[in-house]
Amino acid sequence: MAAISASQVKELRERTGLGMMECKKALTEAGGDIEVAIENLRKSSGLKAAKKAERTAAEGAVVTRVAEDGSYGVMVEINSETDFVARDDNFKAFAEKIVEAFFTARSEDVAAVMSGDLEAAREQLVQKIGENIGVRRCVVVEAADGGVVGEYVHGGRIGVLTVLKGGNAEVAKDVAMHVAAINPVVARPEDMPQEDLDKEKQIILAQPDMAGKPAEIAEKMVQGRLKKYLAEVSLTEQPFVKNPDQSVAEFAKAAGSEVIGFTRFEVGEGIEKEEVDFAKEVMEQAKRS
């Protein structure tokens, strides 16, 4: 069995808030798989959904552009090796050129849009700055009938495009701000994939207080907890960040609109970044010199 590293225990502690020994035991039982350990902990202890992994493998920026009439919008993630470069004016100018190109092409095809002059510009920037620069992904979002696309970028690192039926750009932006802050899983409860619901149901059924319950009682408890879970992770059901006394759906309805969907990008999400111990690296270099 593979040894459990201190970094694995640290990540599991950060994501669950549980003690070191409990996390180490869970990781050992899961063979070092953090996601399996979290699922097992939820089954055995009723642990609520853990935080998402925060390790990232890239710095950079998320940039957006929405048509003046709100009919469509694009969002692009552009990566650099360090946050310092992401704040550089040359990088920012390049990012604006890139998002304009995707906006004009109205395309999500990174390879196609980046061919020719844009790829040459990227290579020149790499030579000038001395870091690898790359365009990772793009999304094009279309407005619903009689609706609007909204945009919001927080700190250059989190970008959101929202789609509303009815409403206006300001309402769509407010909803996008909520998405940036709270990071819901789906827009509406009915958007949750059945596979994910089935998995959540199995987790609920495996929790200690479900043991020995008659089938009818167990099913009622499961449905109640699923409803609560969906309310917590669905955008429309969440308390609106600007006014927790109303849900996002209620906020949108009061403004004459309805939430249809959203897309959220966060710089580097889903990619692991190798952690470098710079002090150790310098010491090793000094020993070799």
N, C-alpha and C positions, 0 to 999 in steps of 0.2 A: 504493500500500500504506500502511495506517495506521501512524503512528509508534508504536514500542513505548515505553511509559512506564516510568519508574523504579519505580513502584509495582507494575507487572506483573512486572518482573524480580525485585523484592523478594519478592513472593508466591511466585513459582516457586522461588526459592532456598530460601525457608522450607519449602516443601512437598517439595522434592526433596533438599536438602542439596548441590546442585551449585554450581559456580562461576558468577560473574556473566556472563562472556562466553559460557559454554555455554548458560546460561539465555536470554540475549538472542538468541543465534543460533537456539535452538529456538523461541522466540516469533516471531521474524521468519519462519521457515519455516512456522509454523502460522498466520500472519496475525494474530497477537495473541491467539489462542484458547488459554488456559492448559490446558484439558483436553486439547485436541489435541496441544499441546506435550508434555504428560506422557506421552500414549500413544505419541508418536513416540520420546521418549527411552527409554521402556521397550522399544520394539522395537529401537532401535539400540545401546543400551548395557547392556541387561539390568537396568535400574533396577527396583528393587522397587516395589511399589505406593506411590504418594506419599501424604503426609498429606492429609486432607480440608481444604478451605478453611476458614479460621477467622474470616473477616470476618463480622460480624453487623450487622444493621440495627436491632436492638432490644435493650433491656435488659428486666428484669422478673423473673419467677419461674415455676417449675414446681411445682405442688402436686398431691398425690395423696390418695386416700381409698380404703380397702379395707374391705369388709364384715367384720364380726367373725368370721364363719364362713369367710372367705376365698373365698367363692363368686364374687365379682366385685370389680372395682376400677375407678376412673376416674383419669385424669391430665389436667390442664389447664395450658396455657401462657397466662400473662397478661403483657402487655407494657407497659412504660413507656418514656419517652425516655431516662432516665438511671438508672444503678445506684443513685444516691443515693435516688431516689424508691422504688425497689424495696425498699429497707431501711426505708422509712417505716412506722410502725405503722398509719397509715390505709390504706396500700396493702395491708399484710399482712392486715388485718381484712377488706378487700374481697375479697382472694384466697381467704380461708377461706369467705366467704359464697358465692363463685362455685363453688368445688369442691363445697360442700355441695349447691348447687342441681343441678349436673350429676350428683352421686351419687344424689340423690333421684329425679331424672328418668330416670336410667340411659340417658342420651341423649348422642350426639355432635353433635347439631344445635345449633351455636353460636347461630345466628340465633333459633331457636325458644326456647331456654332463656334467652337474654338479653333477650327481649322483656318489656315491662311494667316491673315494679318494679326489676329488676336493671339495665336500661338506664338508668333514672332515677338509680339509685345510682351508676352509672358516670359519668354526666354531672355529677352533684354532686361526685364526687371530682376530675374533670377541672377543674372550676371552683375547687375548694379548693386543689388542688396546683399547678395551672398547667401541667400537662403532659398530653399525650394518653395515655390509658389504653385498652387494648383487649384483648379476649379473642381469642386467635389460633386455638386449636385444642383439641380434646378427644378422648380415646380412651377407650372402654369395653372392658374385657377380662374375659372370662368364664373361670371355672376349668374345667379338664378334668374328666371323670368321676372322682370319688374324689380330686380334686386340690385345689390351692390357688393363689390369686393372691398374690404377694408384692410389696412396695413398698420403694423406697429413693430418697431425695432427697439429693443432695450439694450443700451450699452454697446451696440454693435455686435453683440454676441447671441442674442435671442431674437428671432424674427417670427412674425405670425401674419398669415393672411386669413381673413375670415370671409365667409359667404353668408349674406343675409337676403331674405326675401322681403322686399320693402325696405324702409328705413333710409339712412343716408350714410355718408362717409364717416361722420362723427360718431354715430352709433356703432358702426362697424369697427371703428378704431377702439372704442371703449371695450367692446367685446374682445378684441384682439389683445388689449392690455391685460384683461382678465386671464386669457389663455397663457400669455407670457408669464404671468405671476404664479398661476395655480397648476398649470400643465395637466389639464384633464386628459383622460384616455380616449374618450369618444365625444362626439358632439351631442348625441342624444342617446338615451337608453337603448332604443331600438337599433342603434348602429353597432352595438357590441356583438362581435362574432359569436356564434353559437358554441364554437370550440372553446372560447375563453369562458363562457358561462358554464359549460359543462365542467371545466377544470375547477372553477371556483366552487361549484356545487360539491365536487368530490372533496375539496379542502374543508368545506363546512361540515360535511357528513363525517369526516375523520376527526373532528374536534371532540375532546373528552365529554362535553356535556350532551353530545348527541347519542352516546352509547346507551343501548337498551331502550331507546324511545320507540313506541309503536310507530309503524310506517306512516299513518295519517298525521300524527303529531310531528314526526320528523320532517315530513314534506312541508307542512305549514311553517315550521321553523326555518327550513331551507329557503322557502320562497320569501319569507320576511327578511332574512339576511341578504338574499340576493337583491331584493328591492333596495335595501339600505346601501349595499355595495354600489349598485348602479347609480344611486343618487349622489354618492361621494365622488365617483369618477366621470360622470357625464356632465359636460359643460352646461347644458340647459338647466340642470337640477341644482347646480352649485350656488351657494350664496354669492351674489355679485360683489366683487371686491370693493367697489365704490359705495355700495349700500347693502350690507349683509342682511338687511331686513327683507330683501326681495331676491328671488332667484334670477339667474341670467335670462331665463326664458321670460320671466315677468318684466324684467327691465326692457328687453327687446320688444315685447308686446306693447308696453306703455308708449314706446316710441314708434309704433306702427310697423313693426318688423317681426321677422321670425328667423331664428338661427338655423341655417342649413348645414354648415360644416366649417372646418378650419384645417389649416396646415401649420405646424410649428417646427421650426428649425432651431437647433442650438449648436453652436460651434463645437465640432469635434465629437458630438454624441455618437456613441456606438463604436468608437475606435479606441483601442487601448493605446496608452502612451507609455513608453519605456521610461521609468523613473531613474534619473541619474543622480548619484551621490557625488556632487561636484568636489566636495572636500576630499573624499577618498580618491577621486580621479586625479586631483592635483598632487596629492601625496604620492600616488603611484608613479606619476610622471616625474616627480622630483627624485624618486629613488632610482629611476632608470637613467637620469641625466648625470 
